[in-house]
């Protein structure tokens, strides 16, 4: 008697599905779900490794912690000059030019946090994930742009608050809640307009979209260009506002809070 | 007793006269109680953009597409017959998941076999991807019910499942994301604002007049002042915010009371120890704020403490938030009795003794033997 094929696993179909995955598969990940009558396939079935929780969580939280540290440090550095009433001396010693003085002060922090940021992303990719699937230079550029953006925002906050304690409180609110408003742990699609707008006002939102494309998905570089443009806008706009606010604050010592 | 009263008044006076201290100890609690739950208001992921690729184009595949369109979690933004186009959209983050209905889908089902459907979720966005796949699964489940009837008509026998699994979540019955995260984060917010507030007040004192030393009763008086504020903040979250946001509430008042006292006590004592090292008023903001995220992960909400490497598990135990969050969630959300959180309560009690003892030592007479901070001019 001929052996019956088991109704649950149809080998021909499995091979067909496997070919489908070989052709299109491994860069995206699927969770297995089985519904009788309709057979759903996943890379687990087809033997393709899955995204780990560690990769997901670490590639999200490490940049979030590092950008928070950078924003706190840069904001503190600018606000300290006002608190200690040393802004005038500092600016005079750098030739009275605001722009080079500001860049010079932010640079060591940027360099330090940028190195940490790039190293952490590469570490996540190598130690827990399957390497960088897209463009490493693009990831590195995006990291640099994101930190520059947060430094520009820190300058604007220091200039707007003119008080170190208040400025750092505001940084905690803005940069410390990045993960909650990033839309990565929980999607913002169905959220209130306030949440969706706040989400768009974070450079991190653009950065993680690019990171997902270049680190995990191996998308073409062209797909990430819009995010690069957004990250540049986060440097240009807050930077211009920050220079204006901080420049004005530096000229008005009477307004500096303790 | 007068030293106790002096410490109590001194702390309250400092807070009242310092705008930054008021904003961190009172303002931040109120602000964060609305700001933090906002992204999670919808509780369950909805309207996730997905693509459907129908390679069969049969009445049955169209039936499955119709079912998919009806699922609340999903917004079918692309419907076509090209997988590469759908995949480009996935890489562009325009869609979070793809369902591919394979050719011969209808033929296979009518022949009594299984129809082939491939699901692709975006693994780079684990939460979105799995929620979208869950939505597809709902659509497939509903479709399979109907298809079974059709198949039975052709084959003469139903191939329905012999076992049906029904899931009933306990405590967080709507399986809301906000209900899981916010009650835990609320405890952390109370801890962080207290640590920052104490650091700000003591840091300002030490910036003005060098290392602070005071008799133990005055340390207790100051602790009581901060403790009152911390207790009020905690009760504001447990009694008002959780009700306003409609998070699960199963308040066992005895447990809540005991945990509040021990948790706030441990946080205040820890805050006083940390603050004894600050020479500037802003130091606490830089340090404590940055530690918020690591502290949240060490609390074991997103990943259980039992799965931590041992050194991290011990480090986590030293933070009041770890035991505090577990105990508070047990009492507030899960309706536990006091005995059921005994482990956490003992941990908190030990932390009170540990940090309390350290605080007495840091502000005691022996502190004079330690290096004295130079005075700094404050305008």
Interface residues (C-beta under 8 A of the other chain):
Chain A: X7 X8 X10 X13 X16 X17 X20 X21 X24 X28 X29 X30 X31 X33 X35 X36 X37 X38 X39 X40 X41 X42 X50 X51 X53 X56 X57 X61 X64 X65 X68 X69 X72 X73 X76 X79 X83 X85 X163 X164 X165 X166 X168 X169 X171 X172 X173 X176 X177 X179 X180 X181 X183 X184 X185 X186 X187 X188 X189 X190 X191 X192 X194 X195 X199 X209 X212 X213 X215 X216 X217 X218 X219 X220 X223 X257 X258
Chain B: X19 X20 X23 X24 X28 X31 X32 X35 X36 X38 X39 X40 X41 X42 X45 X46 X47 X48 X49 X64 X75 X83 X84 X87 X88 X90 X91 X92 X93 X96 X98 X100 X102 X108 X109 X112 X113 X114 X115 X116 X117 X118 X119 X120 X121 X122 X123 X124 X125 X126 X127 X128 X129 X130 X131 X133 X136 X137 X140 X141 X143 X144 X147 X148 X151 X159 X160 X161 X177 X178 X181 X200 X281 X282 X285 X286 X289 X290 X292 X293 X294 X297 X302 X303 X378 X379
